[in-house]
Amino acid sequence: MITIPDLITLIGYYIKKILDYPLRFMESFGSWMHVYAWNKRWRNRTKGTGYAKKPKVY
């Protein structure tokens, strides 16, 4: 026989376990997007956009 406090704890455990799958996917995909954007911006001085200089206005 399972008690009510144990049942509440068990339900909380399964909710956390279920929510872990989409959060794990979002975390890995977000990490991949960060690395992709960082490499696009700072890959080298000629092609990277992070080194852009403000044009001089006369």
C-alpha contacts under 8 A as a table, 3 or more apart, distances in Angstrom:
res1	aa1	res2	aa2	distance
2	I	6	D	6.43
2	I	7	L	6.58
3	T	6	D	5.28
3	T	7	L	6.18
4	I	7	L	4.93
4	I	8	I	6.21
5	P	8	I	5.12
5	P	9	T	6.25
6	D	9	T	5.07
6	D	10	L	6.09
7	L	10	L	4.99
7	L	11	I	6.13
8	I	11	I	5.16
8	I	12	G	6.23
9	T	12	G	5.14
9	T	13	Y	6.24
10	L	13	Y	5.03
10	L	14	Y	6.38
11	I	14	Y	5.23
11	I	15	I	6.19
12	G	15	I	5.13
12	G	16	K	6.24
13	Y	16	K	5.27
13	Y	17	K	6.18
14	Y	17	K	4.88
14	Y	18	I	6.09
15	I	18	I	5.17
15	I	19	L	6.16
16	K	19	L	5.17
16	K	20	D	6.09
17	K	20	D	5.22
17	K	21	Y	7.41
18	I	21	Y	6.12
19	L	22	P	6.06
19	L	23	L	6.43
20	D	23	L	5.18
20	D	24	R	5.86
21	Y	24	R	5.16
21	Y	25	F	6.42
22	P	25	F	5.09
22	P	26	M	6.19
23	L	26	M	5.06
23	L	27	E	6.03
24	R	27	E	5.14
24	R	28	S	6.30
25	F	28	S	5.31
25	F	29	F	6.06
26	M	29	F	5.15
26	M	30	G	5.83
27	E	30	G	5.17
27	E	31	S	6.18
28	S	31	S	5.11
28	S	32	W	6.27
29	F	32	W	5.03
29	F	33	M	6.23
30	G	33	M	5.08
30	G	34	H	6.19
31	S	34	H	5.12
31	S	35	V	6.36
32	W	35	V	5.31
32	W	36	Y	6.19
33	M	36	Y	5.09
33	M	37	A	6.10
34	H	37	A	5.28
34	H	38	W	6.05
35	V	38	W	5.10
35	V	39	N	6.09
36	Y	39	N	5.29
36	Y	40	K	6.18
37	A	40	K	5.04
37	A	41	R	6.17
38	W	41	R	5.22
38	W	42	W	6.06
38	W	43	R	7.85
39	N	42	W	5.40
39	N	43	R	5.10
40	K	43	R	5.88
40	K	48	G	6.19
40	K	49	T	7.41
41	R	48	G	4.79
41	R	49	T	4.85
41	R	50	G	5.01
42	W	45	R	7.46
42	W	48	G	4.99
42	W	49	T	6.70
42	W	50	G	5.51
42	W	51	Y	7.44
43	R	47	K	7.12
43	R	48	G	5.35
44	N	47	K	5.81
44	N	48	G	5.20
45	R	48	G	5.60
45	R	51	Y	6.17
48	G	51	Y	6.36
48	G	52	A	7.91
49	T	52	A	5.55
